[in-house]
Amino acid sequence: MSTFEQFTLEPTDEEWRRARIARGQLCDQRFPLPAGVTDVIFDRARLVNVDFTAMRFPCFVAFGSEFDGCDFSGAVFEQLSMGSTGTGIGGQEGDGAAWPQTVFRDCVFRRTRFAEFTAFGNVRFEGCTFDRSRLRQQTNTSEAEFVDCVFLGPVRSINFWGRPADRGHAVLGRDRNDFSGNDFTAAELDNVSFRHIDLRAQRFPGLPGYALLGRITERARAVLPLVDNWPDDKHRQEARSALEFLADTARAWTDDQALVSPARLGRRLPPALREELFAAFRRTSSDTSLG
């Protein structure tokens, strides 16, 4: 998208729907959200240094659009599709077989309320900041790309994917998602899954209570004698189950690497046993730390 027409914000053909379709280019101003409008659809639009702060969007859809240096601090999204396929936009069906990508570049999402189960779709984030944003309960992320982004504060129950689903390769025009250079050193990760992603290409050092480790399968086997010496069978079973799951997912998703915390070794274990197992897990298989 090299050239853009003058910005327009027109009603959709669906008279019952209080929505507007945004097209063209808008720069250096606050987004002109009309009073009473509930839905906004960005169709091949480009927005540069646009202020969306503290706005509420019952429905926000982006299709083949670019957002450069935009500020979404304090914005609330009740329904959110960040990389829509375009089906149904203004009566169109998109670009045939292809899904055009929406790009958010150098945007700020500070205390932004993302809708739970946001439809990320074919979206790319470059150099964006997610600062205490409501990134939680996000599993529909298999086509999303993140490059050089910074994550601050809680990040909960989200999947990050290095490979899109097989069915999406043709329409996306790629079989890999770009996921590199992201900084999680000030994030609070809880139930976050990295799948088919090179963990060494991200920044984790200094993350309290976590260790980025390799040879997870070997480590899991090495700490089993410690677990077998615990007197309570319930604790032994909990630890064995957690170790097996960690090793299986590390082999399948991240080339036998993992970002490990005490909780990943058994959430229902007493804290003292979790810490004991975590310390032993880190000590085993010398020279396998990834940093």
KEMIKOL-870564 format. One record per residue: y, x, z of N, C-alpha, C in turn; residue number from 1; residue in one letter. Coordinates in pm, whole numbers, always signed. Atoms other than C-alpha are relative to their C-alpha. Example, Ala and Ser with C-alpha at 12.3 -4.5 7.8 and 13.67 -1.06 7.14 Angstrom:
% residues 2
n_v:n_u:n_w:ca_v:ca_u:ca_w:c_v:c_u:c_w:num:residuo
-119:+89:+0:-450:+1230:+780:+120:+90:+0:1:a
-119:-82:-6:-106:+1367:+714:+109:-77:+73:2:s
% end
This chain:
% residues 291
n_v:n_u:n_w:ca_v:ca_u:ca_w:c_v:c_u:c_w:num:residuo
-119:+85:+0:+0:+0:+0:+124:+88:+0:1:m
-113:-91:+11:+292:+205:-127:+132:-73:-11:2:s
-125:+75:+13:+550:-62:-207:-20:-138:+59:3:t
+5:+132:-63:+631:-384:-26:+121:-80:-41:4:f
-109:+90:+34:+841:-683:-114:+80:-32:+127:5:e
-82:+42:-112:+1109:-832:+106:-83:-84:+96:6:q
+79:+70:-102:+973:-971:+432:+23:-150:-7:7:f
-8:+147:-6:+895:-1342:+440:-92:-49:+111:8:t
+79:+64:-104:+759:-1570:+710:-4:-149:-34:9:l
+5:+134:+57:+648:-1891:+543:-110:-84:+65:10:e
+105:+88:-52:+454:-2196:+661:-126:+7:-87:11:p
+125:+7:+75:+89:-2221:+560:-6:-135:-73:12:t
+20:+126:+71:-38:-2495:+330:-60:-107:+90:13:d
+62:+95:-92:-207:-2655:+629:+110:-61:+88:14:e
-115:+59:-67:+66:-2892:+747:-26:-27:+148:15:e
+34:+30:-139:-121:-2973:+1069:+8:+124:+89:16:w
+8:-125:-75:-119:-2608:+1169:+140:+60:+15:17:r
-133:-57:-24:+197:-2467:+1330:-10:+151:-14:18:r
+25:-141:+27:+144:-2130:+1167:+97:+50:-106:19:a
-80:-65:+103:+336:-1881:+956:-80:+116:-58:20:r
+60:-116:+66:+219:-1623:+703:+108:+104:-22:21:i
-96:-109:+12:+400:-1290:+722:-42:+91:-115:22:a
+25:-90:+114:+426:-1084:+401:+122:+89:-21:23:r
-110:-91:+27:+637:-792:+282:+22:+98:+114:24:g
-29:-107:-94:+805:-523:+491:+113:-39:+94:25:q
-100:+25:-102:+997:-557:+817:+18:+127:+83:26:l
-25:-128:-68:+1164:-260:+990:+106:-14:+109:27:c
-104:-28:-99:+1354:-172:+1307:+67:-124:+58:28:d
-57:+117:-66:+1398:-508:+1473:-108:-72:+80:29:q
+95:+82:-72:+1235:-761:+1701:-65:-98:-96:30:r
+70:+91:+91:+972:-976:+1537:+60:-140:+12:31:f
-70:+130:-3:+1141:-1307:+1440:-97:-118:+13:32:p
+96:+108:-22:+886:-1546:+1592:+73:-133:+15:33:l
-72:+128:-9:+1009:-1901:+1523:-45:-80:+122:34:p
+31:+84:-115:+1024:-2140:+1816:-107:-103:-40:35:a
+103:+101:+23:+717:-2361:+1841:-116:+44:-87:36:g
+109:-47:+84:+501:-2150:+1608:-114:+51:+88:37:v
+115:-39:-82:+151:-2102:+1748:-81:+112:-62:38:t
+84:-98:+68:-21:-1885:+1485:+83:+82:-98:39:d
-64:-86:+100:+95:-1586:+1281:-110:+78:-71:40:v
+97:-69:+84:-107:-1440:+993:+74:+105:-80:41:i
-63:-110:+73:-5:-1098:+858:-87:+32:-121:42:f
+76:-14:+124:-118:-1085:+496:+63:+110:-85:43:d
-49:-116:+75:-69:-739:+337:+146:+31:+35:44:r
-136:-27:-46:+245:-692:+543:+10:+143:+53:45:a
-24:-131:-63:+400:-366:+666:+115:-16:+98:46:r
-101:+12:-104:+590:-358:+994:+21:+137:+62:47:l
-34:-134:-47:+772:-42:+1104:+99:-12:+116:48:v
-87:+1:-119:+922:+4:+1453:+44:-143:+36:49:n
-29:+139:-33:+901:-369:+1518:-37:-26:+146:50:v
+15:+28:-143:+932:-498:+1874:-72:-133:+19:51:d
+78:+120:-33:+660:-743:+1984:-10:-18:+152:52:f
+18:-2:-144:+711:-688:+2358:+13:-140:+60:53:t
+0:+123:-82:+629:-978:+2593:-14:-128:-83:54:a
+22:+121:+79:+552:-1216:+2305:-139:-56:+28:55:m
+129:+67:-17:+270:-1471:+2336:-44:-57:-135:56:r
+55:+47:+126:+48:-1541:+2037:-128:-78:+27:57:f
+126:+75:-10:-202:-1827:+2063:-101:+44:-106:58:p
+90:-54:+102:-345:-1686:+1738:+75:+106:-82:59:c
-59:-112:+72:-268:-1349:+1574:-108:+56:-91:60:f
+97:-46:+99:-446:-1248:+1253:+67:+103:-90:61:v
-52:-103:+90:-393:-928:+1052:-101:+26:-110:62:a
+86:-17:+117:-531:-885:+702:+64:+103:-93:63:f
-49:-100:+93:-482:-567:+499:+143:+44:+27:64:g
-139:-27:-36:-161:-485:+688:+15:+134:+71:65:s
-32:-124:-69:+11:-183:+844:+104:-27:+108:66:e
-95:+8:-112:+185:-159:+1181:+29:+143:+41:67:f
-38:-139:-30:+375:+170:+1229:+103:+2:+112:68:d
-96:-17:-108:+540:+257:+1560:+42:-129:+66:69:g
-35:+130:-59:+532:-102:+1682:-35:-2:+149:70:c
+19:+8:-145:+554:-189:+2051:-51:-138:+36:71:d
+63:+125:-41:+316:-455:+2182:-7:-10:+153:72:f
+4:+1:-146:+389:-393:+2552:+22:-141:+55:73:s
-14:+129:-64:+337:-702:+2763:-32:-119:-89:74:g
+36:+111:+88:+226:-909:+2462:-130:-63:+46:75:a
+120:+74:-37:-40:-1175:+2515:-61:-60:-126:76:v
+73:+53:+115:-302:-1257:+2252:-112:-90:+52:77:f
+103:+93:-44:-509:-1569:+2316:-118:+0:-96:78:e
+101:-20:+103:-701:-1540:+1989:+51:+113:-89:79:q
-48:-120:+67:-691:-1211:+1804:-103:+49:-100:80:l
+81:-61:+105:-832:-1087:+1474:+82:+113:-60:81:s
-84:-115:+33:-703:-734:+1410:-28:+58:-137:82:m
+33:-49:+133:-880:-657:+1084:-75:-105:-78:83:g
+65:+116:+59:-955:-991:+926:-49:+27:-141:84:s
+48:-6:+138:-1158:-1028:+608:+91:-78:-93:85:t
-95:+74:+82:-885:-1264:+488:-47:-136:-43:86:g
+50:+129:+42:-1104:-1568:+440:+88:-111:+56:87:t
-78:+115:-42:-892:-1877:+449:+149:+26:+11:88:g
-143:-27:-12:-553:-1703:+451:+72:-59:-122:89:i
-77:+61:+108:-323:-1921:+249:-87:-50:-114:90:g
+90:+48:+102:-625:-2059:+66:-71:+108:-77:91:g
+61:-110:+72:-736:-1712:-46:-134:+34:+63:92:q
+129:-46:-51:-1076:-1550:+0:-4:+151:+9:93:e
-1:-145:-12:-967:-1190:+35:-7:+67:-135:94:g
+3:-80:+122:-1023:-918:-223:-142:+13:-54:95:d
+135:-7:+53:-1361:-1007:-361:-96:+52:+103:96:g
+102:-53:-91:-1631:-794:-202:+58:+91:+108:97:a
-56:-100:-92:-1394:-557:-21:+73:-65:+116:98:a
-80:+38:-115:-1245:-592:+324:+112:+101:+13:99:w
-109:-98:-16:-901:-427:+318:+23:+31:+147:100:p
-15:-45:-138:-832:-226:+632:+143:-25:+49:101:q
-128:+7:-69:-550:-302:+873:+15:+126:+86:102:t
-23:-125:-72:-393:+9:+1031:+112:-20:+102:103:v
-102:-9:-105:-206:+38:+1362:+23:+148:+25:104:f
-30:-144:-6:-33:+377:+1364:+113:+24:+101:105:r
-102:-35:-102:+156:+520:+1667:+56:-124:+69:106:d
-42:+122:-69:+169:+176:+1827:-29:+12:+150:107:c
+15:-1:-146:+198:+112:+2202:-52:-136:+46:108:v
+56:+119:-61:-19:-139:+2384:+2:+23:+152:109:f
-16:-25:-145:+112:-118:+2742:-5:-135:+73:110:r
+24:+126:-72:-16:-391:+2975:-10:-116:-98:111:r
+23:+104:+102:-108:-585:+2662:-126:-78:+36:112:t
+116:+84:-30:-345:-876:+2715:-74:-33:-129:113:r
+86:+28:+114:-610:-859:+2446:-89:-120:+33:114:f
+95:+109:-20:-814:-1174:+2401:-139:+58:+22:115:a
+138:-43:-17:-1165:-1129:+2534:-77:-31:-128:116:e
+79:+13:+123:-1413:-1083:+2249:+90:-7:-123:117:f
-85:-14:+119:-1136:-992:+2006:-85:+34:-122:118:t
+64:-35:+127:-1252:-982:+1644:+74:+120:-59:119:a
-71:-119:+47:-1155:-622:+1568:-9:+13:-151:120:f
+13:-6:+144:-1294:-628:+1213:+31:+138:-55:121:g
-27:-127:+68:-1192:-357:+966:+141:+46:+37:122:n
-130:-43:-52:-912:-202:+1171:-8:+147:+38:123:v
-9:-142:-34:-800:+157:+1228:+121:+21:+91:124:r
-107:-37:-92:-594:+284:+1523:+20:+150:-8:125:f
-33:-142:+9:-420:+619:+1473:+113:+32:+97:126:e
-104:-45:-92:-229:+784:+1757:+58:-111:+86:127:g
-48:+112:-81:-200:+459:+1952:-24:+27:+149:128:c
+13:-12:-144:-157:+434:+2328:-41:-134:+59:129:t
+47:+119:-71:-357:+182:+2530:+19:+28:+149:130:f
-40:-32:-136:-186:+195:+2869:-17:-122:+90:131:d
+29:+112:-89:-340:-38:+3128:-3:-132:-75:132:r
+15:+121:+78:-400:-287:+2851:-130:-69:+39:133:s
+118:+76:-38:-657:-561:+2901:-111:+20:-102:134:r
+114:-29:+87:-931:-389:+2704:-127:-23:+80:135:l
+122:+34:-74:-1232:-565:+2849:-77:-108:-76:136:r
+87:+96:+67:-1525:-772:+2730:+17:+5:-152:137:q
-18:-18:+144:-1495:-625:+2379:-129:+56:-59:138:q
+125:-43:+63:-1823:-611:+2190:+4:-13:-152:139:t
-9:+22:+144:-1713:-720:+1840:+87:+110:-62:140:n
-82:-116:+36:-1594:-370:+1751:-69:+92:-101:141:t
+85:-93:+77:-1853:-231:+1509:+66:+55:-125:142:s
-69:-54:+118:-1605:-180:+1221:+131:+70:+36:143:e
-129:-54:-42:-1313:-44:+1428:-3:+153:+6:144:a
-15:-145:-5:-1190:+317:+1397:+112:+36:+97:145:e
-99:-49:-95:-1000:+510:+1667:+15:+151:-19:146:f
-27:-142:+24:-836:+848:+1597:+124:+41:+79:147:v
-113:-57:-76:-615:+1049:+1836:+72:-104:+86:148:d
-59:+100:-88:-560:+752:+2066:-12:+43:+146:149:c
+0:-31:-143:-484:+772:+2439:-30:-128:+77:150:v
+40:+114:-83:-649:+542:+2692:+36:+31:+145:151:f
-45:-17:-137:-492:+499:+3036:-40:-124:+81:152:l
+35:+113:-85:-615:+284:+3323:-136:-58:-33:153:g
+133:+59:+16:-912:+44:+3321:-38:-28:-145:154:p
+61:+34:+128:-1132:+23:+3012:-140:-51:+35:155:v
+120:+61:-56:-1415:-217:+3087:-80:-79:-103:156:r
+93:+80:+80:-1718:-356:+2906:+42:-4:-147:157:s
-36:-11:+141:-1640:-231:+2556:-97:+95:-69:158:i
+83:-86:+83:-1852:-80:+2280:+87:+70:-103:159:n
-62:-76:+109:-1725:+196:+2052:-112:+46:-93:160:f
+104:-27:+98:-1919:+255:+1730:+42:+108:-98:161:w
-21:-99:+104:-1945:+556:+1503:-58:-42:-134:162:g
+58:+54:+124:-2143:+356:+1247:+20:-150:-3:163:r
-5:+145:+13:-2069:+7:+1120:-140:-55:-23:164:p
+129:+64:+29:-2353:-239:+1087:-36:+20:-147:165:a
+46:-27:+137:-2564:-183:+775:+57:-100:-100:166:d
-47:+103:+93:-2452:-511:+622:+147:+21:-40:167:r
-142:-17:+28:-2089:-392:+631:+34:+118:-88:168:g
-31:-122:+73:-2123:-66:+436:+69:-29:-133:169:h
-53:+26:+134:-2052:-217:+93:+142:-56:+7:170:a
-132:+62:-4:-1754:-430:+193:+103:+89:+67:171:v
-93:-93:-64:-1604:-157:+411:+29:+121:-88:172:l
-14:-120:+82:-1657:+119:+156:-28:+127:+77:173:g
+35:-118:-79:-1795:+354:+424:-123:-32:+84:174:r
+114:+18:-90:-2103:+410:+636:+22:+69:+134:175:d
-38:-59:-129:-1921:+589:+920:+137:-50:+41:176:r
-133:+27:-55:-1634:+493:+1144:+59:+131:+53:177:n
-68:-119:-51:-1382:+767:+1217:+31:-22:+147:178:d
-23:+11:-143:-1379:+821:+1594:+9:+140:+56:179:f
-16:-140:-41:-1231:+1152:+1704:+137:+21:+64:180:s
-127:-39:-60:-959:+1316:+1911:+56:-96:+103:181:g
-49:+100:-95:-935:+1029:+2157:-2:+56:+142:182:n
-20:-57:-133:-815:+1109:+2510:-30:-106:+106:183:d
+41:+91:-107:-994:+936:+2799:+20:+64:+138:184:f
-8:-73:-127:-891:+1182:+3071:+69:-79:+111:185:t
-66:+82:-103:-674:+923:+3251:-49:-144:-3:186:a
+57:+135:+7:-897:+623:+3182:-97:-23:+115:187:a
+100:+40:-99:-1111:+434:+3431:-108:-77:-76:188:e
+103:+57:+84:-1431:+369:+3238:-103:-75:+84:189:l
+99:+82:-70:-1663:+90:+3350:-81:-75:-105:190:d
+89:+64:+96:-1961:-16:+3139:+52:+17:-144:191:n
-48:-34:+134:-1825:+158:+2828:-111:+71:-75:192:v
+111:-55:+78:-2074:+239:+2553:+54:+69:-125:193:s
-33:-75:+122:-2031:+507:+2284:-127:+9:-84:194:f
+121:+8:+82:-2276:+456:+1997:+21:+75:-131:195:r
-5:-83:+121:-2335:+712:+1721:+136:+69:-13:196:h
-129:-67:-8:-2021:+898:+1828:-21:+140:+58:197:i
+5:-135:-52:-1978:+1272:+1880:+91:+7:+123:198:d
-79:-1:-123:-1868:+1283:+2244:+82:+127:+15:199:l
-73:-126:-9:-1762:+1645:+2206:+132:-2:-77:200:r
-123:+11:+79:-1492:+1534:+1961:+106:-85:+71:201:a
-95:+75:-80:-1319:+1332:+2237:+43:+86:+119:202:q
-46:-72:-118:-1132:+1443:+2548:-39:-76:+127:203:r
+43:+56:-126:-1304:+1372:+2878:+28:+90:+120:204:f
-11:-87:-117:-1237:+1679:+3099:+94:-55:+106:205:p
-83:+44:-111:-1101:+1594:+3442:-19:-145:+37:206:g
+25:+140:-32:-1229:+1236:+3437:-77:-7:+130:207:l
+66:-4:-132:-1314:+1179:+3805:-134:-73:-2:208:p
+129:+65:-18:-1678:+1105:+3880:-86:-3:-124:209:g
+77:-2:+123:-1804:+1175:+3527:-32:+143:-40:210:y
+34:-130:+58:-1978:+1464:+3354:-52:-23:-141:211:a
+46:+6:+137:-2023:+1510:+2981:-112:+103:-16:212:l
+118:-85:-5:-2374:+1652:+2946:-85:-15:-125:213:l
+98:+1:+107:-2632:+1742:+2684:-141:+4:+55:214:g
+141:-3:-36:-3014:+1741:+2683:-32:-101:+110:215:r
+17:+104:-100:-3021:+1414:+2869:-148:-28:+28:216:i
+143:+27:-19:-3394:+1359:+2812:-63:+106:+89:217:t
+53:-109:-82:-3476:+1699:+2961:+45:-13:+144:218:e
-53:+16:-134:-3253:+1636:+3259:-69:-115:+74:219:r
+65:+115:-64:-3408:+1295:+3326:-139:+36:+50:220:a
+134:-43:-44:-3756:+1449:+3339:+9:+95:+119:221:r
-9:-104:-102:-3636:+1735:+3559:+28:-56:+139:222:a
-34:+52:-132:-3505:+1511:+3840:-103:-100:+53:223:v
+101:+96:-47:-3813:+1286:+3863:-69:+44:+129:224:l
+61:-38:-128:-3976:+1499:+4139:+88:-34:+121:225:p
-90:+37:-108:-3665:+1442:+4353:-13:-149:+31:226:l
+10:+146:-17:-3686:+1066:+4297:-134:-37:+64:227:v
+133:+34:-52:-4060:+1060:+4370:-14:+30:+148:228:d
+5:-33:-142:-3993:+1207:+4715:+78:-97:+87:229:n
-72:+98:-81:-3771:+918:+4822:-100:-94:+67:230:w
+99:+81:-71:-3946:+703:+5083:-6:-146:-44:231:p
-6:+143:+33:-3834:+360:+4954:-40:-23:-145:232:d
+47:+25:+137:-4028:+236:+4649:+105:-74:-83:233:d
-104:+73:+73:-3742:+1:+4555:+103:+97:-58:234:k
-95:-99:+49:-3507:+297:+4525:-60:+87:-110:235:h
+66:-81:+104:-3761:+498:+4326:-2:-76:-133:236:r
+7:+80:+122:-3804:+214:+4078:+136:-17:-66:237:q
-136:+14:+53:-3428:+162:+4040:+43:+127:-73:238:e
-40:-127:+61:-3368:+532:+3968:-81:+28:-127:239:a
+83:-25:+118:-3662:+560:+3728:+44:-87:-118:240:r
-44:+91:+106:-3545:+256:+3532:+133:+46:-60:241:s
-131:-46:+48:-3187:+388:+3510:-13:+128:-81:242:a
+20:-127:+71:-3303:+736:+3402:-65:-25:-137:243:l
+66:+30:+127:-3530:+591:+3134:+97:-62:-99:244:e
-98:+64:+89:-3253:+371:+2994:+102:+101:-49:245:f
-99:-101:+38:-3003:+659:+2997:-56:+94:-106:246:l
+61:-91:+96:-3243:+891:+2814:-23:-69:-135:247:a
+27:+72:+126:-3342:+627:+2557:+128:-21:-79:248:d
-124:+27:+72:-2983:+535:+2471:+66:+129:-47:249:t
-59:-128:+41:-2868:+899:+2462:-68:+53:-125:250:a
+73:-45:+121:-3141:+986:+2210:+36:-86:-120:251:r
-22:+92:+112:-3073:+678:+1999:+144:+0:-49:252:a
-140:+24:+35:-2693:+676:+2004:+86:+125:-9:253:w
-97:-110:-10:-2538:+1014:+2084:-66:+138:-2:254:t
+64:-131:+16:-2777:+1299:+1990:-35:+64:+133:255:d
+46:-45:-132:-2909:+1325:+2347:+114:+54:+85:256:d
-115:-28:-86:-2558:+1361:+2492:+36:-130:+74:257:q
-47:+120:-69:-2403:+1125:+2745:+113:+37:+96:258:a
-99:-8:-105:-2104:+1073:+2966:-62:-67:+122:259:l
+82:+46:-113:-2280:+1040:+3301:+85:-14:+125:260:v
-61:+23:-131:-2158:+897:+3631:-109:-38:+98:261:s
+102:+43:-96:-2344:+823:+3956:-48:-143:-23:262:p
+40:+139:+21:-2341:+452:+3872:-102:-14:-113:263:a
+95:+9:+111:-2530:+514:+3546:-140:+41:+40:264:r
+131:-44:-48:-2814:+662:+3750:-61:-100:+97:265:l
+56:+103:-87:-2869:+342:+3946:+106:-73:+78:266:g
-111:+72:-63:-2599:+89:+4031:-40:-59:+135:267:r
+43:+63:-125:-2810:-68:+4308:-50:+101:+103:268:r
+40:-102:-97:-2893:+262:+4476:+107:+13:+110:269:l
-100:-32:-102:-2725:+344:+4809:+89:+115:-49:270:p
-92:-103:+48:-2416:+560:+4745:-49:+142:+25:271:p
+45:-136:-31:-2570:+865:+4916:-109:+45:-98:272:a
+106:-36:+94:-2877:+855:+4690:+56:+19:-141:273:l
-62:-17:+133:-2663:+806:+4378:+64:+137:-12:274:r
-68:-129:+5:-2457:+1112:+4463:-101:+115:+0:275:e
+103:-103:-2:-2768:+1317:+4542:-65:+15:-138:276:e
+62:-3:+132:-2926:+1223:+4210:+96:+54:-105:277:l
-101:-47:+95:-2602:+1284:+4018:+17:+151:+10:278:f
-14:-145:-18:-2565:+1632:+4168:-121:+74:-58:279:a
+121:-64:+54:-2926:+1718:+4080:-3:-10:-152:280:a
-1:+20:+145:-2885:+1576:+3729:+93:+100:-67:281:f
-95:-96:+57:-2584:+1799:+3667:-53:+143:+9:282:r
+46:-139:-21:-2758:+2112:+3803:-114:+38:-93:283:r
+119:-33:+77:-3071:+2089:+3589:+35:+50:-139:284:t
-13:-47:+139:-3118:+2258:+3252:+130:+77:-18:285:s
-123:-79:+3:-2859:+2531:+3287:+51:+17:-142:286:s
-69:-23:+126:-2607:+2582:+3008:-15:-115:-97:287:d
+4:+119:+87:-2633:+2226:+2877:+125:-85:+13:288:t
-123:+77:-11:-2291:+2107:+2984:+79:+12:-129:289:s
-80:+2:+124:-2069:+2004:+2694:+148:+20:+30:290:l
-140:-22:-32:-1747:+2081:+2879:+48:-98:+105:291:g
% end
